[in-house]
Amino acid sequence: TETDENDTTYFVLSQLSVLRKAIAALHDYVRVKMRAMNRAQGILRQSHAFNHRQLAILAHAMQHPDANYTATAHANSHQVTRQTARTDLKKLQEAGMLNAIVVRNGFVYTVPEDLEDRLETFGKKQGG
């Protein structure tokens, strides 16, 4: 702006161009993520490998990748026994859909970073 007699027009136009590109990139990213999520949810709907409680966890995990799951919380939210909740979570872990971390006397289940890829692979194995 100093070389243009303090005219900020070019500076503002340049910054607007940068913002426009960033917004377009964000829209592209969201579009790709939505397609992946829709694909993953389609795989889950067609699969008979998981019960409705497990499908609810996976749907939640796709939207909240930083979430943690415990048997107690799962039992409370689905009004099942802790043993049923443990079985649900353990089956998801064995299928590779959740990671298990030992904490005190139990487990905390976390969402793997590549959950969408794992669901895609799972769907291919299931024939979908």
C-alpha positions as CSV (number, residue, x, y, z in Angstrom):
1,T,0.0,0.0,0.0
2,E,2.9,2.3,0.6
3,T,4.0,2.2,-3.1
4,D,0.4,2.9,-4.3
5,E,0.0,6.2,-2.3
6,N,-1.6,4.3,0.6
7,D,-4.3,2.8,-1.7
8,T,-5.4,-0.4,-0.1
9,T,-7.5,-1.6,-3.0
10,Y,-5.0,-4.0,-4.3
11,F,-4.2,-5.3,-0.9
12,V,-7.9,-5.9,-0.1
13,L,-8.5,-7.6,-3.5
14,S,-5.5,-9.8,-2.9
15,Q,-6.7,-10.8,0.6
16,L,-10.2,-11.5,-0.8
17,S,-8.7,-13.8,-3.4
18,V,-6.9,-15.7,-0.7
19,L,-10.1,-16.0,1.3
20,R,-12.1,-17.1,-1.7
21,K,-9.5,-19.9,-2.4
22,A,-9.5,-21.0,1.2
23,I,-13.3,-21.1,1.3
24,A,-13.4,-23.1,-1.9
25,A,-10.9,-25.6,-0.5
26,L,-12.9,-25.9,2.7
27,H,-16.1,-26.6,0.6
28,D,-14.2,-29.3,-1.4
29,Y,-12.9,-30.9,1.9
30,V,-16.4,-30.9,3.4
31,R,-17.8,-32.4,0.2
32,V,-15.2,-35.2,0.2
33,K,-15.8,-35.9,3.9
34,M,-19.6,-36.0,3.4
35,R,-19.3,-38.5,0.5
36,A,-17.0,-40.7,2.6
37,M,-19.4,-40.5,5.6
38,N,-22.4,-41.3,3.4
39,R,-20.5,-44.3,1.9
40,A,-19.6,-45.5,5.3
41,Q,-23.1,-45.2,6.6
42,G,-24.4,-47.0,3.6
43,I,-22.0,-49.9,4.3
44,L,-23.2,-50.0,7.9
45,R,-26.9,-50.0,7.0
46,Q,-26.3,-53.0,4.6
47,S,-24.2,-54.9,7.1
48,H,-25.8,-57.4,9.5
49,A,-22.6,-57.8,11.4
50,F,-23.5,-55.2,14.0
51,N,-26.5,-54.6,16.2
52,H,-28.4,-51.3,16.4
53,R,-26.4,-50.2,19.5
54,Q,-23.1,-50.9,17.7
55,L,-24.3,-49.0,14.6
56,A,-25.2,-46.1,16.8
57,I,-21.7,-46.0,18.3
58,L,-20.1,-46.2,14.8
59,A,-22.4,-43.4,13.5
60,H,-21.4,-41.3,16.5
61,A,-17.7,-42.1,16.1
62,M,-17.7,-40.9,12.5
63,Q,-19.1,-37.6,13.5
64,H,-17.0,-37.3,16.7
65,P,-13.6,-38.8,16.0
66,D,-12.3,-37.6,19.4
67,A,-15.0,-39.5,21.4
68,N,-14.3,-42.1,24.0
69,Y,-16.6,-45.0,24.9
70,T,-16.9,-47.0,28.1
71,A,-19.1,-49.9,29.0
72,T,-20.8,-47.9,31.7
73,A,-21.7,-45.0,29.5
74,H,-22.8,-47.3,26.7
75,A,-25.0,-49.3,29.1
76,N,-26.6,-46.1,30.4
77,S,-27.3,-44.6,27.1
78,H,-28.8,-47.8,25.6
79,Q,-30.4,-49.0,28.8
80,V,-28.6,-52.4,28.7
81,T,-26.6,-54.3,31.3
82,R,-22.9,-53.5,31.6
83,Q,-22.1,-57.0,30.3
84,T,-24.1,-56.4,27.1
85,A,-22.3,-53.0,26.7
86,R,-18.9,-54.6,27.2
87,T,-19.8,-57.3,24.6
88,D,-20.9,-54.6,22.1
89,L,-17.7,-52.6,22.5
90,K,-15.5,-55.6,22.5
91,K,-17.0,-56.9,19.2
92,L,-16.4,-53.4,17.7
93,Q,-12.8,-53.6,18.9
94,E,-12.3,-57.1,17.5
95,A,-13.7,-56.0,14.1
96,G,-11.1,-53.2,14.2
97,M,-13.7,-50.4,14.4
98,L,-12.5,-49.2,17.9
99,N,-9.3,-49.2,19.8
100,A,-9.1,-50.3,23.4
101,I,-7.0,-48.7,26.1
102,V,-6.7,-50.2,29.6
103,V,-7.7,-47.7,32.2
104,R,-7.7,-48.7,35.9
105,N,-10.1,-51.7,36.1
106,G,-11.6,-51.5,32.6
107,F,-11.3,-50.3,29.1
108,V,-11.8,-47.0,27.3
109,Y,-12.6,-47.4,23.6
110,T,-11.3,-44.8,21.2
111,V,-12.0,-44.0,17.6
112,P,-9.2,-45.0,15.2
113,E,-8.0,-42.1,13.0
114,D,-8.7,-44.2,9.8
115,L,-12.2,-45.4,10.8
116,E,-13.7,-44.4,7.4
117,D,-11.0,-46.5,5.6
118,R,-11.6,-49.4,7.9
119,L,-15.4,-49.2,7.2
120,E,-14.6,-49.1,3.5
121,T,-12.4,-52.2,3.8
122,F,-15.0,-53.9,6.0
123,G,-17.7,-53.2,3.3
124,K,-15.6,-54.7,0.6
125,K,-15.1,-57.9,2.7
126,Q,-18.8,-58.0,3.3
127,G,-19.4,-57.9,-0.4
128,G,-20.6,-54.3,-0.6
